[in-house]
Amino acid sequence: PDDRNYNRPVKIPYGASHEHMRRADRLYDACLVMDWNIAPRRRGRGSAIFFHLARPGFTPTQGCVAVTARTMARLLPLLSDRTVVRVVR
């Protein structure tokens, strides 16, 4: 949270904490960036919450929402730039 680019896209290599989007496990092959702590951005309120593909066995994420590839394939055609995704707990 102390980095000036906290919760912002960065180019790698990057010295501070960051998420690699191109990965061998392909979790982010289909990924939505959730509108969480984007604008206004507040330090310490969390960052980079994604809606992405689940790992085998649905092992825990680090605060993201994860679904099967089949579920993602069913959802993507229904989404547009006006779609609002709400996470309800």
RAMOQUI-V509885 format. One record per residue. N is the residue number from 1. RES is the residue in one small letter. SS is DSSP state (alpha for helix, beta for strand, coil for the rest). PHI is phi as a letter, one per 20 degrees, with the letter a starting at -180 (none if undefined). D_LAST is the distance of its C-alpha to the last C-alpha in Angstrom with 2 decimals. Layout:
n->N res->RES ss->SS phi->PHI d_last->D_LAST
n->N res->RES ss->SS phi->PHI d_last->D_LAST
This chain:
n->1 res->p ss->coil phi->none d_last->25.05
n->2 res->d ss->coil phi->e d_last->28.79
n->3 res->d ss->coil phi->f d_last->29.88
n->4 res->r ss->coil phi->f d_last->30.93
n->5 res->n ss->coil phi->d d_last->29.03
n->6 res->y ss->coil phi->g d_last->25.68
n->7 res->n ss->coil phi->m d_last->22.92
n->8 res->r ss->coil phi->c d_last->25.69
n->9 res->p ss->coil phi->f d_last->27.25
n->10 res->v ss->coil phi->c d_last->30.28
n->11 res->k ss->coil phi->e d_last->33.19
n->12 res->i ss->coil phi->e d_last->33.93
n->13 res->p ss->coil phi->f d_last->35.57
n->14 res->y ss->coil phi->c d_last->33.66
n->15 res->g ss->coil phi->f d_last->34.20
n->16 res->a ss->coil phi->e d_last->30.88
n->17 res->s ss->coil phi->g d_last->27.56
n->18 res->h ss->coil phi->b d_last->26.45
n->19 res->e ss->coil phi->d d_last->24.83
n->20 res->h ss->coil phi->e d_last->27.28
n->21 res->m ss->coil phi->e d_last->26.25
n->22 res->r ss->coil phi->e d_last->29.23
n->23 res->r ss->coil phi->c d_last->28.77
n->24 res->a ss->coil phi->f d_last->30.67
n->25 res->d ss->coil phi->e d_last->27.59
n->26 res->r ss->coil phi->m d_last->26.73
n->27 res->l ss->coil phi->f d_last->22.96
n->28 res->y ss->coil phi->d d_last->23.22
n->29 res->d ss->coil phi->g d_last->25.70
n->30 res->a ss->coil phi->c d_last->23.13
n->31 res->c ss->coil phi->b d_last->20.60
n->32 res->l ss->beta phi->d d_last->18.77
n->33 res->v ss->beta phi->e d_last->18.37
n->34 res->m ss->coil phi->f d_last->15.17
n->35 res->d ss->coil phi->e d_last->16.25
n->36 res->w ss->coil phi->d d_last->14.86
n->37 res->n ss->coil phi->l d_last->17.53
n->38 res->i ss->coil phi->e d_last->20.24
n->39 res->a ss->coil phi->b d_last->22.08
n->40 res->p ss->coil phi->f d_last->22.60
n->41 res->r ss->coil phi->e d_last->22.18
n->42 res->r ss->coil phi->c d_last->21.67
n->43 res->r ss->coil phi->g d_last->22.71
n->44 res->g ss->coil phi->n d_last->20.47
n->45 res->r ss->coil phi->e d_last->17.16
n->46 res->g ss->coil phi->n d_last->16.55
n->47 res->s ss->coil phi->b d_last->18.04
n->48 res->a ss->coil phi->l d_last->18.33
n->49 res->i ss->coil phi->e d_last->14.89
n->50 res->f ss->beta phi->d d_last->15.95
n->51 res->f ss->beta phi->d d_last->15.05
n->52 res->h ss->beta phi->c d_last->17.82
n->53 res->l ss->beta phi->f d_last->19.53
n->54 res->a ss->coil phi->e d_last->18.61
n->55 res->r ss->coil phi->f d_last->21.21
n->56 res->p ss->alpha phi->g d_last->23.09
n->57 res->g ss->alpha phi->m d_last->21.41
n->58 res->f ss->alpha phi->l d_last->17.96
n->59 res->t ss->coil phi->f d_last->18.72
n->60 res->p ss->coil phi->g d_last->16.04
n->61 res->t ss->coil phi->e d_last->15.67
n->62 res->q ss->coil phi->d d_last->15.91
n->63 res->g ss->coil phi->o d_last->12.48
n->64 res->c ss->coil phi->e d_last->12.88
n->65 res->v ss->beta phi->d d_last->11.64
n->66 res->a ss->beta phi->c d_last->14.53
n->67 res->v ss->beta phi->c d_last->16.04
n->68 res->t ss->coil phi->f d_last->19.53
n->69 res->a ss->alpha phi->f d_last->22.45
n->70 res->r ss->alpha phi->f d_last->22.91
n->71 res->t ss->alpha phi->f d_last->19.48
n->72 res->m ss->alpha phi->f d_last->20.02
n->73 res->a ss->alpha phi->f d_last->23.51
n->74 res->r ss->alpha phi->f d_last->22.34
n->75 res->l ss->alpha phi->e d_last->19.89
n->76 res->l ss->alpha phi->g d_last->22.21
n->77 res->p ss->coil phi->f d_last->24.86
n->78 res->l ss->coil phi->e d_last->22.48
n->79 res->l ss->coil phi->e d_last->21.48
n->80 res->s ss->coil phi->b d_last->23.62
n->81 res->d ss->coil phi->f d_last->23.79
n->82 res->r ss->coil phi->d d_last->22.46
n->83 res->t ss->coil phi->f d_last->19.31
n->84 res->v ss->coil phi->d d_last->16.05
n->85 res->v ss->coil phi->d d_last->13.08
n->86 res->r ss->coil phi->d d_last->9.73
n->87 res->v ss->coil phi->d d_last->6.60
n->88 res->v ss->coil phi->d d_last->3.76
n->89 res->r ss->coil phi->d d_last->0.00
